[in-house]
Amino acid sequence: MCPATYIYIHNLHSLAETDEYNALGIPKNIEETKLIIEPWIIENQANEIKSYTFAVENKSDDHFIGLFGLKLGNKKYKKAEVWYKIHSTY
Protein backbone atom coordinates (compact mmCIF):
# COMPACT_ATOMS: atom_id res chain seq x y z
CA MET A 1 0.00 0.00 0.00
CA CYS A 2 1.19 3.48 -0.85
CA PRO A 3 2.43 5.32 2.29
CA ALA A 4 0.19 8.27 1.40
CA THR A 5 -2.85 5.99 1.65
CA TYR A 6 -2.12 5.45 5.35
CA ILE A 7 -2.15 9.23 5.82
CA TYR A 8 -5.39 9.61 3.84
CA ILE A 9 -7.11 6.94 5.92
CA HIS A 10 -5.70 8.39 9.15
CA ASN A 11 -7.04 11.83 8.20
CA LEU A 12 -10.44 10.31 7.36
CA HIS A 13 -10.62 8.47 10.70
CA SER A 14 -9.53 11.64 12.54
CA LEU A 15 -12.57 13.65 11.43
CA ALA A 16 -15.25 14.21 14.07
CA GLU A 17 -17.89 13.49 11.40
CA THR A 18 -16.35 10.08 10.70
CA ASP A 19 -15.87 9.28 14.38
CA GLU A 20 -19.56 9.86 15.10
CA TYR A 21 -20.40 6.57 13.33
CA ASN A 22 -17.06 4.79 13.72
CA ALA A 23 -16.80 2.18 16.49
CA LEU A 24 -12.99 2.32 16.32
CA GLY A 25 -12.67 5.84 17.70
CA ILE A 26 -10.19 8.46 16.54
CA PRO A 27 -6.71 6.93 16.15
CA LYS A 28 -4.04 8.51 18.36
CA ASN A 29 -1.40 8.50 15.61
CA ILE A 30 -0.49 7.08 12.19
CA GLU A 31 0.92 3.91 13.80
CA GLU A 32 -2.47 3.13 15.34
CA THR A 33 -4.05 3.67 11.92
CA LYS A 34 -1.59 1.20 10.39
CA LEU A 35 -2.65 -1.40 12.98
CA ILE A 36 -6.25 -0.93 11.81
CA ILE A 37 -5.38 -1.16 8.10
CA GLU A 38 -2.94 -4.10 8.12
CA PRO A 39 -5.63 -6.76 8.85
CA TRP A 40 -7.63 -5.39 5.90
CA ILE A 41 -4.64 -5.91 3.61
CA ILE A 42 -4.07 -9.45 4.90
CA GLU A 43 -7.78 -10.33 4.52
CA ASN A 44 -7.83 -9.07 0.92
CA GLN A 45 -5.02 -11.53 0.13
CA ALA A 46 -6.64 -14.61 1.71
CA ASN A 47 -7.69 -17.64 -0.35
CA GLU A 48 -11.29 -17.27 0.82
CA ILE A 49 -11.96 -13.61 1.37
CA LYS A 50 -14.72 -12.84 3.86
CA SER A 51 -14.17 -9.11 4.17
CA TYR A 52 -13.29 -6.72 1.36
CA THR A 53 -12.03 -3.17 1.91
CA PHE A 54 -11.48 -0.69 -0.92
CA ALA A 55 -10.28 2.88 -1.22
CA VAL A 56 -12.75 5.21 -2.94
CA GLU A 57 -11.20 7.77 -5.29
CA ASN A 58 -12.59 10.72 -7.18
CA LYS A 59 -12.61 9.58 -10.81
CA SER A 60 -11.74 13.03 -12.19
CA ASP A 61 -8.49 13.46 -10.23
CA ASP A 62 -7.79 10.07 -8.53
CA HIS A 63 -7.91 11.80 -5.12
CA PHE A 64 -8.76 9.59 -2.11
CA ILE A 65 -12.22 10.42 -0.76
CA GLY A 66 -13.09 7.46 1.44
CA LEU A 67 -13.43 3.75 2.09
CA PHE A 68 -15.94 1.09 1.12
CA GLY A 69 -16.19 -2.37 2.64
CA LEU A 70 -18.13 -5.58 2.21
CA LYS A 71 -18.17 -8.15 5.02
CA LEU A 72 -19.65 -11.50 4.03
CA GLY A 73 -21.80 -13.26 6.57
CA ASN A 74 -22.52 -16.95 6.98
CA LYS A 75 -22.90 -18.56 3.53
CA LYS A 76 -26.00 -20.39 4.74
CA TYR A 77 -27.90 -17.09 5.13
CA LYS A 78 -26.50 -15.39 2.01
CA LYS A 79 -26.08 -12.07 3.81
CA ALA A 80 -23.43 -9.40 3.85
CA GLU A 81 -22.76 -6.10 5.54
CA VAL A 82 -21.82 -3.04 3.49
CA TRP A 83 -20.09 -0.07 5.08
CA TYR A 84 -18.55 3.13 3.83
CA LYS A 85 -16.77 6.22 5.06
CA ILE A 86 -16.65 9.25 2.79
CA HIS A 87 -14.62 12.36 3.62
CA SER A 88 -16.99 15.16 4.72
CA THR A 89 -15.61 17.40 1.96
CA TYR A 90 -17.34 15.11 -0.54
PASEBA-1860 file (N, C-alpha, C; in nm, 3 decimals):
! residues 90
1> MCPATYIY> 0.085/-0.117/0.000/0.000/0.000/0.000/0.089/0.123/0.000 ~ 0.048/0.221/-0.075/0.119/0.348/-0.085/0.121/0.416/0.053 ~ 0.237/0.465/0.098/0.243/0.532/0.229/0.143/0.647/0.243 ~ 0.115/0.716/0.134/0.019/0.827/0.140/-0.120/0.777/0.176 ~ -0.152/0.654/0.136/-0.285/0.599/0.165/-0.307/0.587/0.315 ~ -0.201/0.550/0.390/-0.212/0.545/0.535/-0.250/0.682/0.591 ~ -0.188/0.786/0.537/-0.215/0.923/0.582/-0.358/0.962/0.547 ~ -0.402/0.929/0.425/-0.539/0.961/0.384/-0.641/0.895/0.477
9> IHNLHSLA> -0.619/0.768/0.505/-0.711/0.694/0.592/-0.704/0.749/0.735 ~ -0.585/0.781/0.781/-0.570/0.839/0.915/-0.647/0.971/0.923 ~ -0.632/1.055/0.822/-0.704/1.183/0.820/-0.856/1.161/0.819 ~ -0.901/1.063/0.742/-1.044/1.031/0.736/-1.095/0.988/0.873 ~ -1.022/0.898/0.939/-1.062/0.847/1.070/-1.048/0.952/1.181 ~ -0.974/1.058/1.155/-0.953/1.164/1.254/-1.062/1.271/1.251 ~ -1.149/1.267/1.152/-1.257/1.365/1.143/-1.366/1.335/1.245 ~ -1.416/1.439/1.310/-1.525/1.421/1.407/-1.649/1.361/1.339
17> ETDEYNAL> -1.673/1.401/1.213/-1.789/1.349/1.140/-1.777/1.199/1.116 ~ -1.658/1.152/1.091/-1.635/1.008/1.070/-1.646/0.934/1.203 ~ -1.589/0.993/1.307/-1.587/0.928/1.438/-1.727/0.910/1.495 ~ -1.820/0.995/1.457/-1.956/0.986/1.510/-2.018/0.849/1.483 ~ -1.983/0.787/1.371/-2.040/0.657/1.333/-1.935/0.546/1.328 ~ -1.817/0.573/1.380/-1.706/0.479/1.372/-1.682/0.416/1.509 ~ -1.699/0.287/1.522/-1.680/0.218/1.649/-1.533/0.214/1.692 ~ -1.441/0.240/1.600/-1.299/0.232/1.632/-1.250/0.350/1.714
25> GIPKNIEE> -1.315/0.463/1.703/-1.267/0.584/1.770/-1.160/0.652/1.685 ~ -1.123/0.771/1.726/-1.019/0.846/1.654/-0.883/0.788/1.689 ~ -0.804/0.749/1.586/-0.671/0.693/1.615/-0.579/0.800/1.675 ~ -0.495/0.758/1.769/-0.404/0.851/1.836/-0.293/0.900/1.745 ~ -0.251/0.815/1.650/-0.140/0.850/1.561/-0.144/0.759/1.437 ~ -0.053/0.784/1.345/-0.049/0.708/1.219/-0.018/0.560/1.246 ~ 0.059/0.531/1.349/0.092/0.391/1.380/-0.034/0.314/1.421 ~ -0.122/0.378/1.497/-0.247/0.313/1.534/-0.335/0.290/1.411
33> TKLIIEPW> -0.332/0.384/1.318/-0.405/0.367/1.192/-0.350/0.248/1.114 ~ -0.220/0.234/1.109/-0.159/0.120/1.039/-0.204/-0.012/1.100 ~ -0.218/-0.018/1.232/-0.265/-0.140/1.298/-0.408/-0.173/1.260 ~ -0.487/-0.072/1.226/-0.625/-0.093/1.181/-0.625/-0.144/1.037 ~ -0.540/-0.088/0.954/-0.538/-0.116/0.810/-0.474/-0.251/0.776 ~ -0.369/-0.289/0.847/-0.294/-0.410/0.812/-0.380/-0.536/0.807 ~ -0.475/-0.558/0.899/-0.563/-0.676/0.885/-0.649/-0.671/0.759 ~ -0.686/-0.551/0.714/-0.763/-0.539/0.590/-0.680/-0.590/0.473
41> IIENQANE> -0.554/-0.551/0.470/-0.464/-0.591/0.361/-0.447/-0.743/0.362 ~ -0.425/-0.800/0.479/-0.407/-0.945/0.490/-0.534/-1.018/0.445 ~ -0.650/-0.970/0.489/-0.778/-1.033/0.452/-0.800/-1.029/0.302 ~ -0.764/-0.919/0.237/-0.783/-0.907/0.092/-0.690/-0.999/0.013 ~ -0.594/-1.062/0.080/-0.502/-1.153/0.013/-0.530/-1.299/0.047 ~ -0.631/-1.324/0.128/-0.664/-1.461/0.171/-0.720/-1.542/0.055 ~ -0.712/-1.675/0.067/-0.769/-1.764/-0.035/-0.920/-1.750/-0.041 ~ -0.984/-1.746/0.075/-1.129/-1.727/0.082/-1.155/-1.596/0.155
49> IKSYTFAV> -1.179/-1.493/0.079/-1.196/-1.361/0.137/-1.337/-1.348/0.195 ~ -1.344/-1.302/0.319/-1.472/-1.284/0.386/-1.501/-1.137/0.412 ~ -1.400/-1.053/0.391/-1.417/-0.911/0.417/-1.331/-0.833/0.317 ~ -1.396/-0.752/0.238/-1.329/-0.672/0.136/-1.326/-0.526/0.181 ~ -1.213/-0.459/0.161/-1.203/-0.317/0.191/-1.136/-0.249/0.072 ~ -1.197/-0.141/0.025/-1.148/-0.069/-0.092/-1.135/0.080/-0.063 ~ -1.037/0.142/-0.125/-1.028/0.288/-0.122/-1.123/0.342/-0.229 ~ -1.187/0.454/-0.199/-1.275/0.521/-0.294/-1.201/0.646/-0.340
57> ENKSDDHF> -1.191/0.662/-0.472/-1.120/0.777/-0.529/-1.212/0.856/-0.620 ~ -1.188/0.985/-0.626/-1.259/1.072/-0.718/-1.210/1.040/-0.859 ~ -1.298/1.002/-0.947/-1.261/0.958/-1.081/-1.193/1.069/-1.162 ~ -1.230/1.194/-1.138/-1.174/1.303/-1.219/-1.028/1.334/-1.185 ~ -0.987/1.311/-1.058/-0.849/1.346/-1.023/-0.776/1.238/-0.943 ~ -0.836/1.120/-0.927/-0.779/1.007/-0.853/-0.747/1.041/-0.707 ~ -0.814/1.141/-0.651/-0.791/1.180/-0.512/-0.873/1.089/-0.420 ~ -0.810/1.042/-0.311/-0.876/0.959/-0.211/-0.990/1.036/-0.146
65> IGLFGLKL> -1.110/0.976/-0.142/-1.222/1.042/-0.076/-1.288/0.956/0.031 ~ -1.249/0.828/0.040/-1.309/0.746/0.144/-1.280/0.598/0.131 ~ -1.358/0.520/0.205/-1.343/0.375/0.209/-1.479/0.309/0.187 ~ -1.474/0.189/0.135/-1.594/0.109/0.112/-1.558/-0.034/0.152 ~ -1.647/-0.101/0.223/-1.619/-0.237/0.264/-1.739/-0.328/0.248 ~ -1.711/-0.454/0.231/-1.813/-0.558/0.221/-1.768/-0.673/0.309 ~ -1.848/-0.706/0.410/-1.817/-0.815/0.502/-1.920/-0.924/0.481 ~ -1.875/-1.038/0.431/-1.965/-1.150/0.403/-2.003/-1.221/0.531
73> GNKKYKKA> -2.130/-1.253/0.542/-2.180/-1.326/0.657/-2.174/-1.475/0.632 ~ -2.244/-1.551/0.712/-2.252/-1.695/0.698/-2.311/-1.731/0.561 ~ -2.244/-1.818/0.488/-2.290/-1.856/0.353/-2.432/-1.910/0.355 ~ -2.466/-1.978/0.462/-2.600/-2.039/0.474/-2.710/-1.933/0.460 ~ -2.687/-1.813/0.513/-2.790/-1.709/0.513/-2.778/-1.612/0.397 ~ -2.671/-1.623/0.320/-2.650/-1.539/0.201/-2.669/-1.390/0.233 ~ -2.601/-1.346/0.339/-2.608/-1.207/0.381/-2.470/-1.146/0.383 ~ -2.469/-1.014/0.374/-2.343/-0.940/0.385/-2.370/-0.803/0.445
81> EVWYKIHS> -2.267/-0.745/0.498/-2.276/-0.610/0.554/-2.193/-0.517/0.466 ~ -2.251/-0.404/0.429/-2.182/-0.304/0.349/-2.158/-0.183/0.439 ~ -2.038/-0.128/0.432/-2.009/-0.007/0.508/-1.927/0.088/0.421 ~ -1.933/0.213/0.455/-1.855/0.313/0.383/-1.825/0.431/0.472 ~ -1.717/0.499/0.439/-1.677/0.622/0.506/-1.630/0.717/0.397 ~ -1.700/0.827/0.380/-1.665/0.925/0.279/-1.622/1.054/0.349 ~ -1.512/1.111/0.304/-1.462/1.236/0.362/-1.573/1.342/0.357 ~ -1.590/1.418/0.464/-1.699/1.516/0.472/-1.691/1.624/0.365
89> TY> -1.575/1.645/0.304/-1.561/1.740/0.196/-1.643/1.697/0.075 ~ -1.663/1.565/0.062/-1.734/1.511/-0.054/-1.876/1.475/-0.021
END
